[in-house]
């Protein structure tokens, strides 16, 4: 993953992740490095020699000195990963000589991941996690969009509802993949591209799905589904939330429509 250097250096270790903003002042015990913040799902875990990951810092500027106290007690994290750095944590990382990066989607990280932070080259590697690129096309006709229920024969998300989805083949452009999947999965050879948005990433176990979303308009609702699907429905976009969908589908629909 690409990242931005805040304080240079390289470090590796197990991750400790907090999904909410964090303050080192009162949020961690400087004598033990245990997380005290009740809003953090990793409360009670030690951050000493761990890669500590959270969206951004909050609270008093004294938090910088709380970080430095951890350093003096030989209990500092090996590195810090943020979604967006702010001055308190950045200052603490600099004076404590802790490698730090930001610009990372912390939502893709899990406590216990093996992370390698290279702040000097602006990168973060998650060991044993693979990124897979797929397309998801939302087809629209007269204000309704197509949802397909995945069959029991597919390798993932059986029985869940999705758009027209599939892997991007090696060397294939994402829009080419989107049109190929539309023709293969529902027999539509003609669809007008209306919109595309930047890819979304979602974590599922040891896989990060990089989803390339597209919106196409079609002239009619006549489709022929293949073995990958067991049924389909044309629904109002606001009704997507009523269906058990693949991860992130509602978010993708909101961005496209």
C-alpha positions in Angstrom: 0.0 0.0 0.0 1.2 3.5 -0.8 1.7 5.8 2.2 3.1 9.3 3.0 6.2 9.7 5.1 5.6 11.7 8.3 8.7 10.6 10.2 11.3 8.5 8.4 12.5 5.1 9.2 11.6 1.4 8.7 9.9 -0.9 11.2 7.9 -4.2 11.2 5.8 -6.0 13.7 2.3 -7.1 14.7 -0.4 -4.4 14.3 -2.7 -3.0 17.0 -5.6 -1.3 15.4 -8.0 1.3 16.8 -10.9 2.2 14.4 -11.6 5.5 16.3 -9.5 8.7 16.7 -7.0 8.3 19.5 -5.3 10.4 22.2 -2.0 9.3 23.8 -2.9 11.5 26.8 -5.1 9.3 28.8 -5.6 6.8 26.0 -2.6 4.7 26.9 -0.8 3.8 30.2 2.8 5.2 30.0 3.9 2.7 32.6 2.7 -0.4 30.7 1.8 0.8 27.2 -1.7 -0.8 27.6 -4.5 1.0 25.8 -7.0 2.6 28.2 -9.4 4.3 25.8 -12.8 2.6 26.2 -13.8 3.5 22.7 -10.9 1.5 21.2 -11.7 -2.1 20.3 -8.1 -3.0 21.2 -8.4 -1.7 24.8 -6.1 -3.7 27.2 -3.6 -4.5 24.5 0.0 -3.3 24.7 1.4 -1.1 21.9 5.0 -1.5 22.8 7.0 -2.7 19.8 3.8 -3.0 17.8 2.7 -1.1 14.7 -0.1 1.1 16.1 -2.7 2.0 13.6 -5.6 4.5 14.0 -7.4 7.1 11.8 -6.0 10.3 13.3 -5.0 11.8 16.7 -7.2 13.9 19.0 -7.0 15.8 22.3 -4.4 17.9 24.0 -1.0 18.8 22.7 0.4 17.2 25.8 -0.2 13.9 23.9 3.1 14.5 22.1 4.9 14.3 25.4 2.9 11.3 26.5 4.3 9.6 23.4 7.8 10.7 24.4 7.3 9.3 27.9 6.6 5.9 26.3 9.9 6.3 24.4 11.7 7.0 27.7 10.1 4.0 29.3 11.2 1.8 26.3 7.5 1.1 25.6 7.0 3.1 22.4 5.3 1.5 19.4 7.7 0.4 16.6 5.8 2.5 14.1 2.6 4.5 13.7 0.1 4.3 10.8 -2.6 6.9 10.4 -5.3 7.7 7.9 -4.5 11.4 8.3 -1.7 12.8 10.4 -2.3 15.8 12.7 0.3 17.9 14.5 0.0 16.3 18.0 0.8 12.7 16.9 3.3 13.9 14.2 5.2 15.9 16.7 5.3 13.0 19.1 6.5 10.6 16.5 9.3 13.0 15.5 10.6 13.8 19.0 10.3 10.1 19.9 12.0 8.9 16.7 9.1 6.6 15.8 8.6 5.9 12.0 5.2 7.2 11.0 3.2 7.2 7.8 -0.3 8.4 6.9 -2.6 8.3 3.8 -3.5 4.7 4.7 -7.0 3.3 4.8 -6.8 2.0 8.4 -10.1 0.2 7.8 -8.2 -2.4 5.7 -6.0 -3.3 8.7 -6.7 -5.8 11.4 -5.1 -6.3 14.8 -2.6 -9.0 14.6 -1.6 -8.3 11.0 2.1 -8.6 10.2 3.0 -5.1 8.9 6.2 -3.8 7.3 6.4 0.1 7.4 8.9 1.8 5.1 8.3 5.5 5.7 11.4 6.4 3.7 9.9 5.0 0.5 6.3 5.6 1.4 4.9 2.1 1.6 3.1 -0.3 4.0 3.0 -4.0 3.4 0.6 -6.5 4.9 2.1 -9.9 4.9 0.0 -12.8 3.7 -2.8 -10.6 2.4 -3.6 -10.5 -1.3 -5.2 -7.8 -3.3 -7.6 -8.9 -6.1 -9.0 -6.5 -8.7 -12.6 -7.0 -9.8 -15.3 -4.9 -11.6 -18.8 -4.3 -10.4 -21.3 -2.8 -12.9 -24.6 -1.4 -11.9 -27.1 -1.6 -14.7 -30.0 0.9 -14.7 -33.3 1.0 -16.7 -35.9 3.6 -16.0 -34.7 4.4 -12.5 -34.3 0.8 -11.4 -31.1 -1.1 -11.0 -30.3 -4.8 -11.5 -29.4 -7.0 -8.6 -28.2 -10.5 -9.1 -28.3 -13.2 -6.5 -25.1 -15.3 -6.6 -25.5 -19.0 -7.0 -24.2 -21.9 -4.8 -21.7 -22.8 -7.5 -19.5 -19.7 -7.2 -16.4 -19.5 -5.0 -17.4 -16.6 -2.8 -20.4 -14.8 -1.3 -22.9 -17.5 -2.2 -26.5 -16.4 -2.0 -25.7 -12.8 -1.6 -26.8 -10.0 -4.0 -24.5 -8.1 -6.2 -24.1 -6.2 -9.4 -22.6 -7.7 -12.6 -19.1 -8.6 -11.2 -16.0 -10.5 -12.2 -12.2 -10.5 -12.1 -10.1 -8.2 -14.2 -7.9 -10.5 -16.3 -4.1 -9.8 -16.5 -3.4 -6.9 -18.8 -7.1 -6.2 -19.3 -8.5 -2.6 -19.0 -11.2 -2.4 -16.3 -13.9 -1.0 -18.6 -13.2 -3.9 -21.1 -13.6 -6.3 -18.2 -16.9 -4.6 -17.2 -18.4 -5.0 -20.7 -17.1 -8.5 -21.0 -18.8 -9.6 -17.8 -22.1 -7.9 -18.8 -22.2 -9.9 -22.0 -21.1 -13.2 -20.3 -23.3 -13.0 -17.2 -26.5 -11.5 -18.5 -26.3 -11.6 -22.3 -26.3 -7.9 -22.8 -24.0 -6.8 -25.7 -25.1 -3.1 -25.6 -25.0 -0.9 -22.6 -24.2 2.8 -22.4 -21.6 3.8 -19.9 -22.9 6.6 -17.7 -20.4 7.0 -14.9 -17.4 5.4 -13.3 -15.8 6.2 -10.0 -12.5 5.5 -8.3 -12.0 1.9 -7.0 -13.2 1.0 -3.5 -11.2 -1.5 -1.3 -12.8 -3.9 1.1 -11.1 -6.4 3.4 -12.4 -10.0 3.8 -10.0 -12.2 5.7 -6.7 -12.5 3.9 -8.1 -10.8 0.7 -8.5 -7.1 -0.1 -11.0 -6.7 -2.9 -10.2 -3.7 -5.1 -13.6 -3.0 -6.8 -13.8 -0.9 -9.9 -17.4 0.4 -10.1 -19.3 1.4 -13.3 -22.8 2.6 -14.0 -24.4 1.5 -17.3 -27.9 2.3 -18.8 -29.7 -0.4 -20.8 -32.8 0.0 -23.0 -34.7 -2.9 -21.5 -34.8 -5.4 -18.7 -34.6 -8.5 -20.7 -31.6 -10.5 -19.4 -30.4 -14.1 -19.4 -28.4 -15.1 -16.3 -25.6 -17.7 -16.4 -24.6 -20.4 -13.9 -23.1 -17.8 -11.5 -26.5 -16.5 -10.5 -29.8 -18.1 -9.3 -32.1 -15.1 -9.7 -32.3 -11.4 -10.3 -34.5 -8.4 -9.5 -34.8 -4.8 -10.7 -35.0 -2.6 -7.6 -35.1 1.0 -6.6 -31.6 2.2 -5.6 -32.8 3.1 -2.1 -34.0 -0.5 -1.6 -30.5 -2.0 -1.9 -30.1 -1.8 1.9 -33.0 -4.3 2.3 -30.9 -7.1 0.6 -28.1 -9.2 1.9 -25.4 -7.9 -0.5 -21.7 -8.5 -1.1 -19.5 -6.1 1.0 -19.7 -2.5 0.0 -22.4 -2.7 -2.7 -24.7 -0.1 -1.0 -21.7 2.3 -0.8 -20.9 1.8 -4.5 -24.5 2.4 -5.5 -24.6 5.6 -3.5 -21.4 6.9 -5.2 -22.6 6.0 -8.7 -26.2 7.2 -8.5 
